[in-house]
């Protein structure tokens, strides 16, 4: 049993039968075996309480009695060496586990997310101030082909303007996700990890994680291009616009389905030391049959992220526009986006706060969703309990 940081084992038991060489959760020995033979991977026994005499009220839970539940003494409580109980998790337990990890290891978590957020925001501000061209303005009185041309030029300009920030945000997300996934994997076992230890474990996986992110991005872009291509061939007429819209909606549906299907690829790549394509297959197998549940948890997660972002961004945006006199006039006139330093600095501080809070939360939900799916499909809770040294599990399996 190797419970080294990074969770290569117990987090390395693929459900693909063809992937040999990686240990899997123990199978029951009594299946097809001699009678009376039990699996070595048994959970700790629950306490047995003899039945009370007729007419005697049952003892109250917590006062020397037994917890309510079926059977003589009720169902045994699931082991909880860390931030989550080692059993299939509810949606609330996944969200609470992500927040509990932030509280329990706040020095490491905030150290990673704050450092990366500050560095990324400084680069974004400098790029916005000195490198990006002026966005293309649109004449509201333009009509016909001229209006369409201006709208196309404006969309291309906006895409060019947002590309550097998107790229920097993607790199920042990669770094924080890789390090925080290691922190979360240790917190499940009830163990702490320093920033240097987490970085040492995460650093070798950064390039594969970058490759995974680029592959998913190219896949999404290719699907969107295929969906829009038939409509673009028909030109600017009503038929072409309608076909392009239908293709866009269909492409968005396919991209959403694939992104949910592959959402657990990053945790599998980090925690199982899997290559990119194997991590994609692992995610597809784990999500199979649970697509809607996974979609619902992620939708709720990003809804909470949006709410937190608005709570922080709106006050900072109002303060920034008020403090920057040039920015206020330009904002009201909507003639230019060349805001001054006060506007960029104040909004940048707001963005740093948002990133510092949301990066660990989303990374925690992803990692714990991966753990939950493996517990449900592969009995990972037994391996985790043994790795955490829970009494009753330490002698089961090797």
N, C-alpha and C positions, 0 to 999 in steps of 0.2 A: 504494500500500500504506500503510495507516494502522495503525500499531501503538501507538496512544496507550493510556495506562492505561485500564483498564476493558475492553479487549479487544473493542471494538465491531467491529473487523475485525482479526484473522482470525476472531473468534467470531461472525460475522454472515452465515453462508451457509446459509440454510434449505434443507432438502431439498424443500420444497413448490415444485413447478414454477410454480404460479400466483403466487408471491410474487416479483414482478419488482422490479428496482431494487436488489437486494442481491447483491453479488458472490458467485459460487459457485466451488468449486475448479475448476481448469483441467481441461478435457476433453482426452483424447489427440487430437493433430492427425492421427495416422496412421490413425485409424479412418475408413475410407471415402475417404481421401485418396490422393494419388499415392504410389507405392511409394518406399520409402526415406525417407519424411518422418517425423520423430520428434516426440514431444510435447516442448514446452519445459520441462515440469515433471518433469525427470528427477532422481532422487537421485544423490548423488555416486558415482562409479564405485568399485568395490572394487579392491584391488590385485591384479594378476595375477602369479602366480609360475609360471615354466616348470616342466614336469614333471621330476622327478629321474631320473637315470640308473638303469637296472635294477640292483636290489640295494642301492641307496643308501637308508638309512633316512630317513623324512620328518623335516624339521626340527621341533623342539619348539615349540609355541606360546609366544609371549612372548620368544623368543630369536632374533629376526630371521626367524622362519618366518611361516606364515600361520595364521590361526585355523581350526580344524576346521570343515568344512561342505561342502555339495555344490559341485560345479564345480571350476574350476582353483584359485581362491584362497579359496574359502569365501564364504558370504553376508556382505555388508558389514554392519558394526555399525550399529544405528539411532542417529541423532543424539540426544544427551541434553544440551541446553543448560541444562536446569533440573532439577527434581526428578523428572521421569519421562522415559523414553525415548520418542521420537516414533514410536510404532507402537502397534498394538492392545495393551492392557495386560491382564495377568493380575490375579486378585483380590489377590494379595499385593503387586503393584506399586501398585495403587490405594491400599491401606491404608498401604503404606510411603511413598507420595508424600504422603499427608496428614500423616504423622508427620514426614517430612523437611521439609515446609513449616513446621511448628511449630518445628523446630530451626533452620532456616536464617533465618527471620524472627521469632525469638522475641520481640524487643522490640515489634514491631508487633502480632503475634498475641496475646501475653499482655497487652499494653497495652489492646487492644480488649476482649478477653474478661474480663479482671480488672476493668476499670472498669465495664463493663456489669453484671457479676455482682454486684459490691459494691453498686452503686446499686439494682439490682433486689431484692437480698436485704434491704437496709435498708427498702425500701418494704413488702416482704412481712411483715417482722417487726412494723413499726408497725401494719399493717393487722390482723394476727393479734392483736396485743395490745390495740388500742383500738377497732376498728371491728366485728369479727366477733362475732355473738351466740354464746351458749353452745350447743353442739351438743345436739340432742334426745337424751335418754337413753331406753333401751329396757328395759322390765321383762322379765326373763327368765322370769317366771312367767305372763306374759300368754298367753292362748290364743284361738284362733278369729279372729273379726273384729277383736278388739282388738289381737292380735299383728300382724295384717296392717296395721292402721292405724298402729301404732307403727313398724313396719318401713318403711312408706312415708314417714312423717314424718321418720324418721332418715335415709333416703336423700336426701330433699329438703334436709335440714339439711346433710348432708355435701356435697351439690352446691353449696349456697350458700356453704359455708365454703371450698371449694376453688376456686370461680370466680375470686376476685380474684388468687390466686396463679397460676392458669392463665393469666389475661389478662396479668399482668405478665411471666410466663415467655415468653409468645408474643411480646410486644413486644421483650423482651431478645433472643430468638432472631432476630427480624427484623433488629435492628440489627447484631448480630454476624455473621449470615449475609451481609448485604449488604456489609459492609466486608471480611470475610474472603474472600469470593468474589473480590473485586478483588485481594487479596493473592495468592491462589492462582493466579489467571490470570497474574499477572506472574511468579510463581515458576516456572511452566511454561516461560516464555521465558528463565529464568535471570536475571531482573532483580529488584532490590529495590524497595520502595515504602515511603515514610514513612506514618505514621498520618494526617497531614494530607492527603496525596495520595489515600490510599485513601478517606478520608471525603468528600473533594471529588467523587470519582467515584461513590461509593455514594449520597450524599444525594439526588440527583434521582430515584433509583429506589426510595426507601423507600415512598412512597405507592402506586405500582403493586404493590410486593411485599406491602404490607399488604392491598391489594385482592385479590390472589391468595390470600393466606392466609385472609381472611374468606370468599371465595367457596368455597374447598375445605371450610372448616369448616361453612358453611351447607349445602353439598351433602351432607356426611356426616350432619349432623343431620336433614336432610329424608329421606334414605334410611332412617335408623334409625327415624324416626317412621312412615314408610310400612310398614316391616317389623313394628312393634309394634302398629299400629292395629287390624288384624283381631282379634288376640287380646284387646286391651282392650275391643273391642265385645262380646265374649262374656261379659265379667264375670270374677268371681273363681273360677269353677268350674274343674274339672280340664281341661275342653276349652279354656277360655280361656287357662289358664296354659300348656298344651302348645302351643297355636297361637302364643302370644306368644313362647315359647322358640324355636320353629322359625323364626318371623319374625325374631327377633333374630339367630339364627345366619346366616340367609340375608342379612340386611342387613349383618352384619359381613363376610361374604364379598365382597359387592358393594363395600363401602367399601374393603376391602383391595385389591381389583383396581383400583379407580379411583385410589387413592393411589399405587400402584406405577406405574400408567400415566402419572400426572401428576407423578411425583417429580422429573423434570428440568425442570419448568416454571420454577422459581425461577432456576436457572443460566441458562436461555435468556432469561428476562426481564432478568437483570442484565447478561449478557455480550453479548447481541445487541441490547439496547435495544428488546425487543419489548413490545407491549401485552399485557394479561393474557390475552385469549382466544387471541391468536396464540401466546403462550408455551405455553398448554395444548395447542394443536394440534401445536406443535413437539415437545413432550415425548411426546405420543402417537405421533408418527411415529418418533421416535428409539427409543422403548422397544418398538415393534412388532417381534415376532419374538424379543425378548430379555427377555420379562416374567419368566420364571423365573430367568434369570441376575441380573437387576436385583433381584428379590426376595431371592435368596440372598445377594448382596453386602450389601444393606441389613439383612437379618436378622443376618448376622455382625457388621456394624457396631454395631447396637444391642445385640447380645449382649455385645460388648466394652465398650460404654458402661455396661451394667448391671453388669458385673463390676467395672469401675473405680469405679462409684458405690457399690457395696456395700463394696469395700475401704476407701473413704474414709468412708462414712457410718456403718458399724457402730462403729468405734472412737470417732468423735465422738459418736454417740448414747449409747454406754455412759458416756463421760465426762460428757456433759450430764446424764443421769439420775442419775449418782452425785453430781455436784456440787450439783445442785438438790435440796435435801432435800424441798421440797414436791412437786417434780416426781416424785421417786422414789416417795413414798407414793401420789400420784395415779396414777402409772403402774401400780403394783402393784394398786391397788384398782380401776382402770379406771372410776372414777366421774366424772372430769372431765378435760378437756384444757387447763385453765387453768394452763399451766406458767409458771414464773417467768422473770425476765430471764436468769439464768445458763443455763438450758436453751435459750432462744431464741437467745442470742448464740452459744453453742458449736455448736449445730446449724447456725446460720446460717453460721458460719465453714466448717463442712464442706460446706455447699451451695455456697458461693463457690468452694471448691477444686474441687468436682465440675464446676461450670459452666465454670470457667476451663480445665479440661482437656478437657471433652467438646465444648463449642461449636466450637472450631477443628477437632477431629477429624471430627465429623459434617459440618461445612461443607466440609471438604477432600474427604471421600469423595464428597459430592454433586457438587462441581465437577469432580473428576477422572473420575467416572463419566460425566458429560456429555461431557467431552473424549474419553473412550474411545469412546463411542458415535458421536461425530462423526468420529473417525478411522476407525472401521470402516465407516461409511456414506458419508462425504463426503470422504474423503482430507484431513481437516483437518491431518494431520501435515505436508503440503507447505506449507500456508499458515503453520503455526507455525514451521517451519524457516526460511522466508523472513523472517518477522517477527523471529526470533531472530538472523538474520544468519549462519546455518550456511553454510560454504563449499560451493559447488555448487548452492545453491538461490537465491542472491540475484539471479540473472539470469533466473530462470524466472517468468514472469508478472508482472503489475503490479497 
